Amino acid sequence: MDQNKYLIVTAGGTGTRMGASVPKQFLELGGKPILRLTLEKFLEAVPDVHVITVLPESHIASWRQYCQKVNFVCPQRLVKGGFTRFHSVKNALEFVPDNAVVAVQDGVRPLISVDKIRELFAAAQSSPAVIPVLPVTDTLKVLAKGPDGRLSSTGESIDRSRIWGAQTPQIFHSTQLKAAYAQGYDTLFTDDASVAEKYGIPLTFIEGERYNIKITTPEDLALAQAILNLGPCR
């Protein structure tokens, strides 16, 4: 029997690297806010998903007004973001019941395909933690920064074939993820998989999608627009 499905969309950041007047999740891509595109993709893939959107406290009212103004029909609980991503997800998990399946998605990853979302949710029916990953294609260098700010080689080597980059959505059995988030905060918690792994939850990895980029800089936004111009990601 399918479990209830929940979606936590993390959009609580201020987006300082974008250098825009509003946080990056509210910038337009293809005529719509990036956050809306992300939500629409999940609503198409999993129409019965329960949505929890994490936002900066100062933008909760304006996002609610936007949804009403343009008649964007997305039943969602709006939750105040925390000091870090870890704390934002922890805030949202208070509204997720036990014995559900919960996806955590970056609000600024709007280009994941509907098919990939469905594949990840299907895998999560039998795996407690499902993480999309991609192989790293760049040559990796281990460098040290000196007092003058210059970079120099440490002489260390990294086998690129062993390195994979994690994407979102990362999907979990909610009872276990909530227990993992009861741990104290660690600066090494850079995504939900790192929180789950430290708690001892076994991770299942599925190959992600090259177009599923996280939009954090003006260059990312231009790239996303180019990808969007190619046609819908299915």
N, C-alpha and C positions, 0 to 999 in steps of 0.2 A: 504494500500500500504506500502510495506517495505521501511524504511528509509535507507539512505546511512549509512554504518557501518565503523567506524574508530577504530583503536587499537593504544593506547599509551603504549609502553613497557618501563618501567622505569628501566634503566640499567646504571644510571649515577654515581653509588657509586664506592668507591675505594676498598671496601671489606676488611677492616683492620682485622676483626675478623677471616678471613680465614687464614691469615698469609702466603699467596702465593705471588709469584713474579708478578702476574697479577691480576686485579680485578676478583672476583669470577665468574662473568657472562661469562668470557672468558675461564674458566677452562673446561676441557673436561669431558664429562659424556657419556659413551657408544661410545667413539670415536669422539664426536662432541662437540663444545662449548655449554655450558648450554644455552646461549642466542639463539643460532640457534635452539636447540630443542624446546624452548618456542615458537619461531616464527613459526616453522614448524607445531606445534600442532594447532595454530590458522589458518594458511593457509589451513590446511586440513579441519578444522571445518567450516570456513567461507571463501571460496576461493576469494570472491569479497571484502574482508576487505581492507581498506586503512591503511597502517602501518606507524606509526611514532615511531622511536626508539630513546630514549634519552640516550646519552653516555657521558662519561667523554670527555672533549674537546681533551685531549691528545691521546685518542684512536679512534677517529672518522676515521682518515685516515687508521689506521691499520685494522679496521673492514671492511671498504670499500674494502681494498686490499684483505682481506681474502675472502669476498663474491665473488670477481672477480676470485680469484685464484682457488677456489673449485667449481665455477659455481653454487653458491647458489642463485637461482633465487627468489628473494623477493624484489619487488619494495617497497622501503621504503624511507621516509624522515628522515635524520639523524639530530638530534637536540642536542645542547649542554646542559648538565645538569646544574642545578642551585645549590645554596648553600645548600638547603635542598630538600627533595622529593617534598614538596609543590611547591617550585620554579621551579623544573624540570618539573612537570606536567603543571604548568602555562605556561612555555616556549612552551611546545608541543601544548597546547590548542590554541595557536595563529594560528595554521595550521589546525584546525578543524572547519568546517563551522557550522553555526546554523542549527537547524532542522535535525540533524543527531543523530545517536546512537553511543556513544563512550565508549569503554571498556578501563580500565586502569589496566594493568597487571604487576606484578613484573617480571623482566627479569629472575629471578632465581627461578621461579616456573614452571618447565618444565613438571611436571608429571600430571597436570590436564587432565581429559579425554576429548576427542572430544565431547562426548555426553553431558557432563556438560557445556561446552562452548556454545553449541547450545541451551541447556535449558535456560541458563542465557540470551542469546541474545533474545530468544523468549519471555521471561518474560519482557524484557525491551521494547518491542513494546508497552506495555500498562502501564508500570510503569516507573516513571521518574528516579528511582534509585534502582538498584537491587544488593544486597550484599550477597555473599555466606558466611555462618557461620557454625561453628561446636560447639557442646556442650563441655565445659571444663570437663575433666574427672579426673584431679588431685584434691586432697584436697588443698584448698587455705589457706594461712596463711598471716596475716597482721603483718609485722615485722618492727622494727625500728633499725637503725644502730647507735651505740654509737660512741663517740669520739675515742674509741680504735678499731673501726671497727667491733666489735662484734654485732651479731644480737640478738634481744630480742623481745618477744611477746608484742603486744600492748593490748592484751585482746579482740580485735575486732574479730567478726565472720562474715564470708561471706557464704551466701547460694549458694552453687555450682550450684544448678539447675537453677539459674537465670543468670548464666554467660556463654556467648558464645564468641568464638574467631572468628574474622573476617579474611577472606581470600581475595584473588583476583583471577580472574578479578572482579572488581566492574564496573557496566555498567550503563550509565546515558544518559538522553536526553541532548545533547550537549549545547543547549541554556541555560538551567538551570545550568549545571555544570560550564560553562564559567562565568555566573553571580556570582556563589558562589566563584569562584576563584578570583573575583575582590575584595573580602574582604581582609583586612590586615592580615598578617601572625600571627598565634597564635601557641605557642609551643604545644598546645593540638591537633593540626592538624597532627595526626599520619597516617591517610589514607584519601582517598577521601570521604569516608562516613562521617567522622567527619567534613570535610569542608562543605559538602552538608547539613548535619543535622543542623549545626549552621546557615546556610543561610535559613533554613526552608523547605528544600526539603523533602517530605515524603519518607521514606526508606522502601523497600520491601526486606524481608530476605528469602533466600532459602538455604536449607541445602547443605553444601559443601561436600568435599571429604577428607577422612583421608590421602590419599596419596598425596594430593596437598600441599606438604611441601615447605617452603621457605628455600633455601639452603644458609646458612650464615656461617657455621662452618665446619671444617673437618669431624666432626661426621655426620653432615647433608649430606655431599657429599657421605660418605660411605653408609648411609642409602638409599639415592637416587639411588646409584648404585645397591644396593640389590633389591630395588623395581623394577628398570628397568630390572634386570635379571629375574624377575617373568614373564615378557611378556609385551606387549604394553597395556597402559591404554586407554580403549575405552570410 
